[in-house]
C-alpha cells in the first residue's frame, strides 16, 4: 500500500523443488539415511506434486519475467507458487 503510489510492485515467487545439483544432493542424503535408492526418493517427491514433476530453473525465470513484463504490470502483493501444486515438500 505504501509503495503502490510510486509505481512499485512487490511480489514473491515461491518455487518448489528445483531441478539441479542441490535437490539431487538432498535426494542422495535422504536415500542414504533411509537405505533406499535415489530413484525411490525422486519418485516419492514427484508424487507430492499434482503435476508429478520438479520445477525447472526456466520455470522460475519465466514467472519472474512475466511479473516484470507489461503483462504483469497490474499484479502486486502476491505470493506466486511455482511448485507444480505441491501439497507437501516433505520427502
PyMOL Python script that loads the backbone (N, CA, C, O; Angstrom):
from pymol import cmd

cmd.read_pdbstr("""\
ATOM      1  N   UNK A   1       0.828  -1.192   0.000  1.00  0.00           N
ATOM      2  CA  UNK A   1       0.000   0.000   0.000  1.00  0.00           C
ATOM      3  C   UNK A   1       0.869   1.252   0.000  1.00  0.00           C
ATOM      4  O   UNK A   1       0.522   2.250  -0.631  1.00  0.00           O
ATOM      5  N   UNK A   2       1.995   1.205   0.703  1.00  0.00           N
ATOM      6  CA  UNK A   2       2.846   2.387   0.777  1.00  0.00           C
ATOM      7  C   UNK A   2       3.602   2.644  -0.524  1.00  0.00           C
ATOM      8  O   UNK A   2       3.855   3.800  -0.863  1.00  0.00           O
ATOM      9  N   UNK A   3       3.967   1.600  -1.259  1.00  0.00           N
ATOM     10  CA  UNK A   3       4.811   1.770  -2.436  1.00  0.00           C
ATOM     11  C   UNK A   3       4.029   1.871  -3.742  1.00  0.00           C
ATOM     12  O   UNK A   3       4.553   2.366  -4.740  1.00  0.00           O
ATOM     13  N   UNK A   4       2.788   1.408  -3.743  1.00  0.00           N
ATOM     14  CA  UNK A   4       1.963   1.438  -4.955  1.00  0.00           C
ATOM     15  C   UNK A   4       1.863   2.804  -5.598  1.00  0.00           C
ATOM     16  O   UNK A   4       1.984   2.902  -6.819  1.00  0.00           O
ATOM     17  N   UNK A   5       1.645   3.872  -4.830  1.00  0.00           N
ATOM     18  CA  UNK A   5       1.555   5.200  -5.456  1.00  0.00           C
ATOM     19  C   UNK A   5       2.818   5.619  -6.211  1.00  0.00           C
ATOM     20  O   UNK A   5       2.781   6.533  -7.035  1.00  0.00           O
ATOM     21  N   UNK A   6       3.928   4.950  -5.926  1.00  0.00           N
ATOM     22  CA  UNK A   6       5.179   5.252  -6.620  1.00  0.00           C
ATOM     23  C   UNK A   6       5.440   4.297  -7.782  1.00  0.00           C
ATOM     24  O   UNK A   6       6.509   4.318  -8.391  1.00  0.00           O
ATOM     25  N   UNK A   7       4.446   3.461  -8.077  1.00  0.00           N
ATOM     26  CA  UNK A   7       4.573   2.506  -9.178  1.00  0.00           C
ATOM     27  C   UNK A   7       5.426   1.295  -8.836  1.00  0.00           C
ATOM     28  O   UNK A   7       5.863   0.561  -9.722  1.00  0.00           O
ATOM     29  N   UNK A   8       5.660   1.094  -7.547  1.00  0.00           N
ATOM     30  CA  UNK A   8       6.483  -0.038  -7.123  1.00  0.00           C
ATOM     31  C   UNK A   8       5.570  -1.205  -6.749  1.00  0.00           C
ATOM     32  O   UNK A   8       4.693  -1.080  -5.894  1.00  0.00           O
ATOM     33  N   UNK A   9       5.795  -2.327  -7.403  1.00  0.00           N
ATOM     34  CA  UNK A   9       5.031  -3.538  -7.131  1.00  0.00           C
ATOM     35  C   UNK A   9       5.905  -4.504  -6.359  1.00  0.00           C
ATOM     36  O   UNK A   9       7.114  -4.574  -6.580  1.00  0.00           O
ATOM     37  N   UNK A  10       5.297  -5.241  -5.462  1.00  0.00           N
ATOM     38  CA  UNK A  10       6.028  -6.219  -4.655  1.00  0.00           C
ATOM     39  C   UNK A  10       5.304  -7.561  -4.746  1.00  0.00           C
ATOM     40  O   UNK A  10       4.124  -7.671  -4.413  1.00  0.00           O
ATOM     41  N   UNK A  11       6.028  -8.566  -5.201  1.00  0.00           N
ATOM     42  CA  UNK A  11       5.504  -9.919  -5.292  1.00  0.00           C
ATOM     43  C   UNK A  11       6.571 -10.886  -4.804  1.00  0.00           C
ATOM     44  O   UNK A  11       7.752 -10.540  -4.746  1.00  0.00           O
ATOM     45  N   UNK A  12       6.163 -12.075  -4.459  1.00  0.00           N
ATOM     46  CA  UNK A  12       7.101 -13.128  -4.065  1.00  0.00           C
ATOM     47  C   UNK A  12       6.904 -14.320  -4.990  1.00  0.00           C
ATOM     48  O   UNK A  12       5.774 -14.737  -5.246  1.00  0.00           O
ATOM     49  N   UNK A  13       7.992 -14.856  -5.481  1.00  0.00           N
ATOM     50  CA  UNK A  13       7.961 -16.088  -6.265  1.00  0.00           C
ATOM     51  C   UNK A  13       8.455 -17.191  -5.337  1.00  0.00           C
ATOM     52  O   UNK A  13       9.560 -17.119  -4.799  1.00  0.00           O
ATOM     53  N   UNK A  14       7.623 -18.209  -5.159  1.00  0.00           N
ATOM     54  CA  UNK A  14       7.897 -19.289  -4.196  1.00  0.00           C
ATOM     55  C   UNK A  14       8.059 -20.609  -4.938  1.00  0.00           C
ATOM     56  O   UNK A  14       7.083 -21.330  -5.146  1.00  0.00           O
ATOM     57  N   UNK A  15       9.289 -20.929  -5.338  1.00  0.00           N
ATOM     58  CA  UNK A  15       9.479 -22.175  -6.089  1.00  0.00           C
ATOM     59  C   UNK A  15       9.443 -23.400  -5.195  1.00  0.00           C
ATOM     60  O   UNK A  15       9.805 -23.359  -4.019  1.00  0.00           O
ATOM     61  N   UNK A  16       8.992 -24.491  -5.797  1.00  0.00           N
ATOM     62  CA  UNK A  16       9.082 -25.787  -5.138  1.00  0.00           C
ATOM     63  C   UNK A  16      10.469 -26.346  -5.384  1.00  0.00           C
ATOM     64  O   UNK A  16      11.389 -25.585  -5.681  1.00  0.00           O
ATOM     65  N   UNK A  17      10.647 -27.653  -5.268  1.00  0.00           N
ATOM     66  CA  UNK A  17      11.957 -28.255  -5.519  1.00  0.00           C
ATOM     67  C   UNK A  17      12.393 -28.010  -6.971  1.00  0.00           C
ATOM     68  O   UNK A  17      11.699 -28.388  -7.915  1.00  0.00           O
ATOM     69  N   UNK A  18      13.542 -27.377  -7.121  1.00  0.00           N
ATOM     70  CA  UNK A  18      14.051 -27.010  -8.443  1.00  0.00           C
ATOM     71  C   UNK A  18      15.091 -28.028  -8.895  1.00  0.00           C
ATOM     72  O   UNK A  18      15.996 -28.386  -8.141  1.00  0.00           O
ATOM     73  N   UNK A  19      14.950 -28.488 -10.135  1.00  0.00           N
ATOM     74  CA  UNK A  19      15.907 -29.440 -10.716  1.00  0.00           C
ATOM     75  C   UNK A  19      17.321 -28.892 -10.593  1.00  0.00           C
ATOM     76  O   UNK A  19      17.550 -27.694 -10.758  1.00  0.00           O
ATOM     77  N   UNK A  20      18.262 -29.777 -10.302  1.00  0.00           N
ATOM     78  CA  UNK A  20      19.657 -29.357 -10.268  1.00  0.00           C
ATOM     79  C   UNK A  20      20.446 -30.043  -9.172  1.00  0.00           C
ATOM     80  O   UNK A  20      19.931 -30.915  -8.472  1.00  0.00           O
ATOM     81  N   UNK A  21      21.698 -29.644  -9.028  1.00  0.00           N
ATOM     82  CA  UNK A  21      22.599 -30.300  -8.084  1.00  0.00           C
ATOM     83  C   UNK A  21      22.141 -30.235  -6.628  1.00  0.00           C
ATOM     84  O   UNK A  21      22.344 -31.188  -5.877  1.00  0.00           O
ATOM     85  N   UNK A  22      21.529 -29.133  -6.223  1.00  0.00           N
ATOM     86  CA  UNK A  22      21.119 -29.006  -4.829  1.00  0.00           C
ATOM     87  C   UNK A  22      20.078 -30.060  -4.459  1.00  0.00           C
ATOM     88  O   UNK A  22      20.231 -30.755  -3.455  1.00  0.00           O
ATOM     89  N   UNK A  23      19.025 -30.182  -5.259  1.00  0.00           N
ATOM     90  CA  UNK A  23      17.972 -31.147  -4.926  1.00  0.00           C
ATOM     91  C   UNK A  23      18.487 -32.577  -5.075  1.00  0.00           C
ATOM     92  O   UNK A  23      18.055 -33.469  -4.345  1.00  0.00           O
ATOM     93  N   UNK A  24      19.397 -32.799  -6.007  1.00  0.00           N
ATOM     94  CA  UNK A  24      19.980 -34.136  -6.147  1.00  0.00           C
ATOM     95  C   UNK A  24      20.769 -34.510  -4.895  1.00  0.00           C
ATOM     96  O   UNK A  24      20.767 -35.668  -4.478  1.00  0.00           O
ATOM     97  N   UNK A  25      21.444 -33.523  -4.297  1.00  0.00           N
ATOM     98  CA  UNK A  25      22.147 -33.767  -3.039  1.00  0.00           C
ATOM     99  C   UNK A  25      21.187 -34.087  -1.906  1.00  0.00           C
ATOM    100  O   UNK A  25      21.460 -34.951  -1.074  1.00  0.00           O
ATOM    101  N   UNK A  26      20.057 -33.384  -1.879  1.00  0.00           N
ATOM    102  CA  UNK A  26      19.025 -33.659  -0.874  1.00  0.00           C
ATOM    103  C   UNK A  26      18.500 -35.079  -1.064  1.00  0.00           C
ATOM    104  O   UNK A  26      18.351 -35.820  -0.093  1.00  0.00           O
ATOM    105  N   UNK A  27      18.219 -35.459  -2.303  1.00  0.00           N
ATOM    106  CA  UNK A  27      17.721 -36.808  -2.577  1.00  0.00           C
ATOM    107  C   UNK A  27      18.743 -37.862  -2.163  1.00  0.00           C
ATOM    108  O   UNK A  27      18.384 -38.876  -1.565  1.00  0.00           O
ATOM    109  N   UNK A  28      20.017 -37.624  -2.481  1.00  0.00           N
ATOM    110  CA  UNK A  28      21.058 -38.595  -2.143  1.00  0.00           C
ATOM    111  C   UNK A  28      21.166 -38.763  -0.629  1.00  0.00           C
ATOM    112  O   UNK A  28      21.309 -39.882  -0.136  1.00  0.00           O
ATOM    113  N   UNK A  29      21.099 -37.670   0.099  1.00  0.00           N
ATOM    114  CA  UNK A  29      21.182 -37.745   1.563  1.00  0.00           C
ATOM    115  C   UNK A  29      19.977 -38.486   2.141  1.00  0.00           C
ATOM    116  O   UNK A  29      20.131 -39.315   3.037  1.00  0.00           O
ATOM    117  N   UNK A  30      18.789 -38.192   1.636  1.00  0.00           N
ATOM    118  CA  UNK A  30      17.580 -38.882   2.105  1.00  0.00           C
ATOM    119  C   UNK A  30      17.664 -40.379   1.803  1.00  0.00           C
ATOM    120  O   UNK A  30      17.315 -41.214   2.637  1.00  0.00           O
ATOM    121  N   UNK A  31      18.130 -40.701   0.599  1.00  0.00           N
ATOM    122  CA  UNK A  31      18.237 -42.112   0.210  1.00  0.00           C
ATOM    123  C   UNK A  31      19.207 -42.849   1.129  1.00  0.00           C
ATOM    124  O   UNK A  31      18.928 -43.959   1.579  1.00  0.00           O
ATOM    125  N   UNK A  32      20.343 -42.224   1.399  1.00  0.00           N
ATOM    126  CA  UNK A  32      21.337 -42.858   2.266  1.00  0.00           C
ATOM    127  C   UNK A  32      20.794 -43.048   3.675  1.00  0.00           C
ATOM    128  O   UNK A  32      21.009 -44.093   4.289  1.00  0.00           O
ATOM    129  N   UNK A  33      20.097 -42.052   4.187  1.00  0.00           N
ATOM    130  CA  UNK A  33      19.534 -42.122   5.538  1.00  0.00           C
ATOM    131  C   UNK A  33      18.487 -43.223   5.648  1.00  0.00           C
ATOM    132  O   UNK A  33      18.412 -43.935   6.649  1.00  0.00           O
ATOM    133  N   UNK A  34      17.681 -43.346   4.595  1.00  0.00           N
ATOM    134  CA  UNK A  34      16.576 -44.323   4.634  1.00  0.00           C
ATOM    135  C   UNK A  34      16.941 -45.692   4.092  1.00  0.00           C
ATOM    136  O   UNK A  34      16.163 -46.638   4.209  1.00  0.00           O
ATOM    137  N   UNK A  35      18.131 -45.801   3.493  1.00  0.00           N
ATOM    138  CA  UNK A  35      18.554 -47.087   2.936  1.00  0.00           C
ATOM    139  C   UNK A  35      17.763 -47.489   1.706  1.00  0.00           C
ATOM    140  O   UNK A  35      17.501 -48.672   1.490  1.00  0.00           O
ATOM    141  N   UNK A  36      17.379 -46.495   0.891  1.00  0.00           N
ATOM    142  CA  UNK A  36      16.648 -46.762  -0.350  1.00  0.00           C
ATOM    143  C   UNK A  36      17.402 -46.106  -1.504  1.00  0.00           C
ATOM    144  O   UNK A  36      18.385 -45.395  -1.293  1.00  0.00           O
ATOM    145  N   UNK A  37      16.935 -46.351  -2.712  1.00  0.00           N
ATOM    146  CA  UNK A  37      17.606 -45.768  -3.867  1.00  0.00           C
ATOM    147  C   UNK A  37      17.208 -44.297  -4.042  1.00  0.00           C
ATOM    148  O   UNK A  37      16.158 -43.850  -3.581  1.00  0.00           O
ATOM    149  N   UNK A  38      18.081 -43.579  -4.719  1.00  0.00           N
ATOM    150  CA  UNK A  38      17.795 -42.175  -5.025  1.00  0.00           C
ATOM    151  C   UNK A  38      16.540 -42.095  -5.892  1.00  0.00           C
ATOM    152  O   UNK A  38      15.741 -41.171  -5.736  1.00  0.00           O
ATOM    153  N   UNK A  39      16.362 -43.043  -6.794  1.00  0.00           N
ATOM    154  CA  UNK A  39      15.166 -43.021  -7.655  1.00  0.00           C
ATOM    155  C   UNK A  39      13.891 -43.165  -6.834  1.00  0.00           C
ATOM    156  O   UNK A  39      12.875 -42.555  -7.169  1.00  0.00           O
ATOM    157  N   UNK A  40      13.922 -43.954  -5.774  1.00  0.00           N
ATOM    158  CA  UNK A  40      12.736 -44.074  -4.913  1.00  0.00           C
ATOM    159  C   UNK A  40      12.400 -42.730  -4.263  1.00  0.00           C
ATOM    160  O   UNK A  40      11.230 -42.364  -4.148  1.00  0.00           O
ATOM    161  N   UNK A  41      13.414 -42.012  -3.849  1.00  0.00           N
ATOM    162  CA  UNK A  41      13.203 -40.696  -3.242  1.00  0.00           C
ATOM    163  C   UNK A  41      12.675 -39.721  -4.294  1.00  0.00           C
ATOM    164  O   UNK A  41      11.760 -38.945  -4.021  1.00  0.00           O
ATOM    165  N   UNK A  42      13.254 -39.761  -5.499  1.00  0.00           N
ATOM    166  CA  UNK A  42      12.762 -38.902  -6.598  1.00  0.00           C
ATOM    167  C   UNK A  42      11.286 -39.193  -6.873  1.00  0.00           C
ATOM    168  O   UNK A  42      10.484 -38.270  -7.010  1.00  0.00           O
ATOM    169  N   UNK A  43      10.935 -40.461  -6.951  1.00  0.00           N
ATOM    170  CA  UNK A  43       9.548 -40.853  -7.240  1.00  0.00           C
ATOM    171  C   UNK A  43       8.615 -40.377  -6.136  1.00  0.00           C
ATOM    172  O   UNK A  43       7.523 -39.886  -6.419  1.00  0.00           O
ATOM    173  N   UNK A  44       9.027 -40.515  -4.897  1.00  0.00           N
ATOM    174  CA  UNK A  44       8.198 -40.049  -3.773  1.00  0.00           C
ATOM    175  C   UNK A  44       8.001 -38.543  -3.842  1.00  0.00           C
ATOM    176  O   UNK A  44       6.918 -38.042  -3.541  1.00  0.00           O
ATOM    177  N   UNK A  45       9.032 -37.827  -4.233  1.00  0.00           N
ATOM    178  CA  UNK A  45       8.933 -36.378  -4.366  1.00  0.00           C
ATOM    179  C   UNK A  45       7.937 -36.002  -5.467  1.00  0.00           C
ATOM    180  O   UNK A  45       7.107 -35.111  -5.286  1.00  0.00           O
ATOM    181  N   UNK A  46       8.028 -36.684  -6.601  1.00  0.00           N
ATOM    182  CA  UNK A  46       7.102 -36.391  -7.712  1.00  0.00           C
ATOM    183  C   UNK A  46       5.654 -36.661  -7.312  1.00  0.00           C
ATOM    184  O   UNK A  46       4.748 -35.964  -7.768  1.00  0.00           O
ATOM    185  N   UNK A  47       5.430 -37.655  -6.473  1.00  0.00           N
ATOM    186  CA  UNK A  47       4.074 -37.986  -6.045  1.00  0.00           C
ATOM    187  C   UNK A  47       3.450 -36.895  -5.180  1.00  0.00           C
ATOM    188  O   UNK A  47       2.230 -36.858  -5.024  1.00  0.00           O
ATOM    189  N   UNK A  48       4.259 -36.019  -4.625  1.00  0.00           N
ATOM    190  CA  UNK A  48       3.757 -34.951  -3.767  1.00  0.00           C
ATOM    191  C   UNK A  48       3.364 -33.707  -4.565  1.00  0.00           C
ATOM    192  O   UNK A  48       2.954 -32.699  -3.988  1.00  0.00           O
ATOM    193  N   UNK A  49       3.489 -33.780  -5.872  1.00  0.00           N
ATOM    194  CA  UNK A  49       3.128 -32.674  -6.762  1.00  0.00           C
ATOM    195  C   UNK A  49       2.035 -33.146  -7.717  1.00  0.00           C
ATOM    196  O   UNK A  49       2.150 -34.214  -8.319  1.00  0.00           O
ATOM    197  N   UNK A  50       0.981 -32.354  -7.853  1.00  0.00           N
ATOM    198  CA  UNK A  50      -0.096 -32.792  -8.750  1.00  0.00           C
ATOM    199  C   UNK A  50       0.366 -32.866 -10.202  1.00  0.00           C
ATOM    200  O   UNK A  50      -0.224 -33.603 -10.991  1.00  0.00           O
ATOM    201  N   UNK A  51       1.405 -32.121 -10.573  1.00  0.00           N
ATOM    202  CA  UNK A  51       1.936 -32.193 -11.934  1.00  0.00           C
ATOM    203  C   UNK A  51       3.008 -33.261 -12.084  1.00  0.00           C
ATOM    204  O   UNK A  51       3.503 -33.496 -13.187  1.00  0.00           O
ATOM    205  N   UNK A  52       3.374 -33.919 -10.966  1.00  0.00           N
ATOM    206  CA  UNK A  52       4.325 -35.034 -10.953  1.00  0.00           C
ATOM    207  C   UNK A  52       5.677 -34.693 -11.579  1.00  0.00           C
ATOM    208  O   UNK A  52       6.239 -35.493 -12.325  1.00  0.00           O
ATOM    209  N   UNK A  53       6.191 -33.515 -11.275  1.00  0.00           N
ATOM    210  CA  UNK A  53       7.467 -33.096 -11.838  1.00  0.00           C
ATOM    211  C   UNK A  53       8.173 -32.127 -10.908  1.00  0.00           C
ATOM    212  O   UNK A  53       7.548 -31.483 -10.066  1.00  0.00           O
ATOM    213  N   UNK A  54       9.475 -32.035 -11.070  1.00  0.00           N
ATOM    214  CA  UNK A  54      10.229 -30.986 -10.404  1.00  0.00           C
ATOM    215  C   UNK A  54      10.068 -29.694 -11.196  1.00  0.00           C
ATOM    216  O   UNK A  54       9.558 -29.691 -12.316  1.00  0.00           O
ATOM    217  N   UNK A  55      10.505 -28.622 -10.602  1.00  0.00           N
ATOM    218  CA  UNK A  55      10.444 -27.320 -11.258  1.00  0.00           C
ATOM    219  C   UNK A  55      11.765 -27.082 -11.975  1.00  0.00           C
ATOM    220  O   UNK A  55      12.834 -27.274 -11.395  1.00  0.00           O
ATOM    221  N   UNK A  56      11.692 -26.666 -13.228  1.00  0.00           N
ATOM    222  CA  UNK A  56      12.897 -26.315 -13.977  1.00  0.00           C
ATOM    223  C   UNK A  56      13.295 -24.883 -13.621  1.00  0.00           C
ATOM    224  O   UNK A  56      12.428 -24.040 -13.390  1.00  0.00           O
ATOM    225  N   UNK A  57      14.592 -24.602 -13.576  1.00  0.00           N
ATOM    226  CA  UNK A  57      15.010 -23.229 -13.321  1.00  0.00           C
ATOM    227  C   UNK A  57      14.357 -22.235 -14.281  1.00  0.00           C
ATOM    228  O   UNK A  57      14.057 -21.103 -13.901  1.00  0.00           O
ATOM    229  N   UNK A  58      14.139 -22.661 -15.518  1.00  0.00           N
ATOM    230  CA  UNK A  58      13.489 -21.783 -16.503  1.00  0.00           C
ATOM    231  C   UNK A  58      12.044 -21.457 -16.120  1.00  0.00           C
ATOM    232  O   UNK A  58      11.535 -20.399 -16.491  1.00  0.00           O
ATOM    233  N   UNK A  59      11.376 -22.353 -15.381  1.00  0.00           N
ATOM    234  CA  UNK A  59      10.011 -22.074 -14.920  1.00  0.00           C
ATOM    235  C   UNK A  59      10.007 -20.888 -13.957  1.00  0.00           C
ATOM    236  O   UNK A  59       9.141 -20.017 -14.037  1.00  0.00           O
ATOM    237  N   UNK A  60      10.970 -20.864 -13.059  1.00  0.00           N
ATOM    238  CA  UNK A  60      11.078 -19.769 -12.093  1.00  0.00           C
ATOM    239  C   UNK A  60      11.423 -18.476 -12.831  1.00  0.00           C
ATOM    240  O   UNK A  60      10.826 -17.430 -12.577  1.00  0.00           O
ATOM    241  N   UNK A  61      12.388 -18.555 -13.741  1.00  0.00           N
ATOM    242  CA  UNK A  61      12.785 -17.368 -14.503  1.00  0.00           C
ATOM    243  C   UNK A  61      11.625 -16.819 -15.332  1.00  0.00           C
ATOM    244  O   UNK A  61      11.438 -15.605 -15.404  1.00  0.00           O
ATOM    245  N   UNK A  62      10.853 -17.695 -15.953  1.00  0.00           N
ATOM    246  CA  UNK A  62       9.724 -17.245 -16.773  1.00  0.00           C
ATOM    247  C   UNK A  62       8.678 -16.530 -15.935  1.00  0.00           C
ATOM    248  O   UNK A  62       8.078 -15.554 -16.385  1.00  0.00           O
ATOM    249  N   UNK A  63       8.458 -17.012 -14.717  1.00  0.00           N
ATOM    250  CA  UNK A  63       7.498 -16.356 -13.828  1.00  0.00           C
ATOM    251  C   UNK A  63       7.977 -14.953 -13.470  1.00  0.00           C
ATOM    252  O   UNK A  63       7.198 -13.999 -13.475  1.00  0.00           O
ATOM    253  N   UNK A  64       9.252 -14.840 -13.163  1.00  0.00           N
ATOM    254  CA  UNK A  64       9.820 -13.533 -12.829  1.00  0.00           C
ATOM    255  C   UNK A  64       9.744 -12.597 -14.024  1.00  0.00           C
ATOM    256  O   UNK A  64       9.380 -11.430 -13.876  1.00  0.00           O
ATOM    257  N   UNK A  65      10.081 -13.092 -15.200  1.00  0.00           N
ATOM    258  CA  UNK A  65       9.995 -12.263 -16.407  1.00  0.00           C
ATOM    259  C   UNK A  65       8.561 -11.802 -16.667  1.00  0.00           C
ATOM    260  O   UNK A  65       8.333 -10.655 -17.050  1.00  0.00           O
ATOM    261  N   UNK A  66       7.602 -12.699 -16.459  1.00  0.00           N
ATOM    262  CA  UNK A  66       6.202 -12.312 -16.629  1.00  0.00           C
ATOM    263  C   UNK A  66       5.827 -11.190 -15.671  1.00  0.00           C
ATOM    264  O   UNK A  66       5.205 -10.206 -16.071  1.00  0.00           O
ATOM    265  N   UNK A  67       6.207 -11.340 -14.406  1.00  0.00           N
ATOM    266  CA  UNK A  67       5.865 -10.313 -13.420  1.00  0.00           C
ATOM    267  C   UNK A  67       6.496  -8.960 -13.753  1.00  0.00           C
ATOM    268  O   UNK A  67       5.929  -7.910 -13.452  1.00  0.00           O
ATOM    269  N   UNK A  68       7.666  -8.998 -14.372  1.00  0.00           N
ATOM    270  CA  UNK A  68       8.365  -7.759 -14.740  1.00  0.00           C
ATOM    271  C   UNK A  68       7.885  -7.180 -16.071  1.00  0.00           C
ATOM    272  O   UNK A  68       8.236  -6.055 -16.427  1.00  0.00           O
ATOM    273  N   UNK A  69       7.091  -7.943 -16.795  1.00  0.00           N
ATOM    274  CA  UNK A  69       6.646  -7.506 -18.124  1.00  0.00           C
ATOM    275  C   UNK A  69       5.391  -6.642 -18.035  1.00  0.00           C
ATOM    276  O   UNK A  69       4.791  -6.499 -16.969  1.00  0.00           O
ATOM    277  N   UNK A  70       5.010  -6.076 -19.165  1.00  0.00           N
ATOM    278  CA  UNK A  70       3.765  -5.312 -19.242  1.00  0.00           C
ATOM    279  C   UNK A  70       2.559  -6.186 -18.880  1.00  0.00           C
ATOM    280  O   UNK A  70       1.582  -5.695 -18.316  1.00  0.00           O
ATOM    281  N   UNK A  71       2.629  -7.475 -19.203  1.00  0.00           N
ATOM    282  CA  UNK A  71       1.514  -8.378 -18.906  1.00  0.00           C
ATOM    283  C   UNK A  71       1.295  -8.540 -17.398  1.00  0.00           C
ATOM    284  O   UNK A  71       0.178  -8.813 -16.957  1.00  0.00           O
ATOM    285  N   UNK A  72       2.348  -8.373 -16.621  1.00  0.00           N
ATOM    286  CA  UNK A  72       2.233  -8.497 -15.175  1.00  0.00           C
ATOM    287  C   UNK A  72       2.179  -7.159 -14.460  1.00  0.00           C
ATOM    288  O   UNK A  72       2.318  -7.095 -13.239  1.00  0.00           O
ATOM    289  N   UNK A  73       1.979  -6.099 -15.213  1.00  0.00           N
ATOM    290  CA  UNK A  73       2.073  -4.749 -14.655  1.00  0.00           C
ATOM    291  C   UNK A  73       1.033  -4.441 -13.583  1.00  0.00           C
ATOM    292  O   UNK A  73       1.226  -3.505 -12.807  1.00  0.00           O
ATOM    293  N   UNK A  74      -0.037  -5.178 -13.514  1.00  0.00           N
ATOM    294  CA  UNK A  74      -1.084  -4.900 -12.527  1.00  0.00           C
ATOM    295  C   UNK A  74      -1.149  -5.969 -11.430  1.00  0.00           C
ATOM    296  O   UNK A  74      -2.144  -6.088 -10.714  1.00  0.00           O
ATOM    297  N   UNK A  75      -0.086  -6.726 -11.319  1.00  0.00           N
ATOM    298  CA  UNK A  75      -0.017  -7.746 -10.279  1.00  0.00           C
ATOM    299  C   UNK A  75       0.909  -7.233  -9.181  1.00  0.00           C
ATOM    300  O   UNK A  75       2.067  -6.902  -9.436  1.00  0.00           O
ATOM    301  N   UNK A  76       0.392  -7.172  -7.973  1.00  0.00           N
ATOM    302  CA  UNK A  76       1.192  -6.726  -6.833  1.00  0.00           C
ATOM    303  C   UNK A  76       0.635  -7.345  -5.550  1.00  0.00           C
ATOM    304  O   UNK A  76      -0.558  -7.631  -5.443  1.00  0.00           O
ATOM    305  N   UNK A  77       1.513  -7.537  -4.604  1.00  0.00           N
ATOM    306  CA  UNK A  77       1.106  -8.070  -3.312  1.00  0.00           C
ATOM    307  C   UNK A  77       0.781  -9.551  -3.324  1.00  0.00           C
ATOM    308  O   UNK A  77       0.004 -10.024  -2.495  1.00  0.00           O
ATOM    309  N   UNK A  78       1.369 -10.285  -4.255  1.00  0.00           N
ATOM    310  CA  UNK A  78       1.037 -11.700  -4.408  1.00  0.00           C
ATOM    311  C   UNK A  78       2.237 -12.586  -4.106  1.00  0.00           C
ATOM    312  O   UNK A  78       3.385 -12.200  -4.328  1.00  0.00           O
ATOM    313  N   UNK A  79       1.959 -13.761  -3.603  1.00  0.00           N
ATOM    314  CA  UNK A  79       2.956 -14.826  -3.460  1.00  0.00           C
ATOM    315  C   UNK A  79       2.572 -15.889  -4.480  1.00  0.00           C
ATOM    316  O   UNK A  79       1.543 -16.551  -4.342  1.00  0.00           O
ATOM    317  N   UNK A  80       3.396 -16.047  -5.494  1.00  0.00           N
ATOM    318  CA  UNK A  80       3.095 -16.990  -6.571  1.00  0.00           C
ATOM    319  C   UNK A  80       3.895 -18.270  -6.387  1.00  0.00           C
ATOM    320  O   UNK A  80       5.124 -18.260  -6.452  1.00  0.00           O
ATOM    321  N   UNK A  81       3.197 -19.357  -6.158  1.00  0.00           N
ATOM    322  CA  UNK A  81       3.838 -20.663  -6.011  1.00  0.00           C
ATOM    323  C   UNK A  81       4.146 -21.218  -7.400  1.00  0.00           C
ATOM    324  O   UNK A  81       3.253 -21.364  -8.234  1.00  0.00           O
ATOM    325  N   UNK A  82       5.402 -21.520  -7.633  1.00  0.00           N
ATOM    326  CA  UNK A  82       5.829 -22.196  -8.857  1.00  0.00           C
ATOM    327  C   UNK A  82       6.342 -23.550  -8.384  1.00  0.00           C
ATOM    328  O   UNK A  82       7.545 -23.780  -8.264  1.00  0.00           O
ATOM    329  N   UNK A  83       5.384 -24.438  -8.118  1.00  0.00           N
ATOM    330  CA  UNK A  83       5.748 -25.685  -7.454  1.00  0.00           C
ATOM    331  C   UNK A  83       5.007 -26.911  -7.987  1.00  0.00           C
ATOM    332  O   UNK A  83       5.095 -27.989  -7.400  1.00  0.00           O
ATOM    333  N   UNK A  84       4.287 -26.757  -9.078  1.00  0.00           N
ATOM    334  CA  UNK A  84       3.547 -27.904  -9.600  1.00  0.00           C
ATOM    335  C   UNK A  84       2.420 -28.337  -8.693  1.00  0.00           C
ATOM    336  O   UNK A  84       1.957 -29.475  -8.772  1.00  0.00           O
ATOM    337  N   UNK A  85       1.973 -27.437  -7.829  1.00  0.00           N
ATOM    338  CA  UNK A  85       0.929 -27.673  -6.841  1.00  0.00           C
ATOM    339  C   UNK A  85       1.355 -28.739  -5.850  1.00  0.00           C
ATOM    340  O   UNK A  85       0.747 -29.805  -5.754  1.00  0.00           O
ATOM    341  N   UNK A  86       2.399 -28.431  -5.126  1.00  0.00           N
ATOM    342  CA  UNK A  86       2.873 -29.338  -4.084  1.00  0.00           C
ATOM    343  C   UNK A  86       2.037 -29.196  -2.841  1.00  0.00           C
ATOM    344  O   UNK A  86       1.888 -28.093  -2.316  1.00  0.00           O
ATOM    345  N   UNK A  87       1.496 -30.281  -2.366  1.00  0.00           N
ATOM    346  CA  UNK A  87       0.733 -30.278  -1.118  1.00  0.00           C
ATOM    347  C   UNK A  87       1.663 -30.282   0.074  1.00  0.00           C
ATOM    348  O   UNK A  87       1.355 -29.713   1.122  1.00  0.00           O
ATOM    349  N   UNK A  88       2.809 -30.932  -0.095  1.00  0.00           N
ATOM    350  CA  UNK A  88       3.794 -31.005   0.970  1.00  0.00           C
ATOM    351  C   UNK A  88       5.156 -31.216   0.334  1.00  0.00           C
ATOM    352  O   UNK A  88       5.264 -31.875  -0.700  1.00  0.00           O
ATOM    353  N   UNK A  89       6.188 -30.665   0.939  1.00  0.00           N
ATOM    354  CA  UNK A  89       7.535 -30.845   0.404  1.00  0.00           C
ATOM    355  C   UNK A  89       8.331 -31.869   1.191  1.00  0.00           C
ATOM    356  O   UNK A  89       9.515 -32.082   0.932  1.00  0.00           O
ATOM    357  N   UNK A  90       7.678 -32.499   2.151  1.00  0.00           N
ATOM    358  CA  UNK A  90       8.367 -33.498   2.963  1.00  0.00           C
ATOM    359  C   UNK A  90       8.710 -34.709   2.108  1.00  0.00           C
ATOM    360  O   UNK A  90       7.838 -35.292   1.464  1.00  0.00           O
ATOM    361  N   UNK A  91       9.964 -35.076   2.105  1.00  0.00           N
ATOM    362  CA  UNK A  91      10.407 -36.217   1.298  1.00  0.00           C
ATOM    363  C   UNK A  91      10.558 -37.454   2.139  1.00  0.00           C
ATOM    364  O   UNK A  91      10.924 -38.511   1.623  1.00  0.00           O
TER     365      UNK A  91
END
""", "prot")
cmd.dss("prot")
cmd.show_as("cartoon", "prot")
cmd.util.cbc("prot")
cmd.orient("prot")
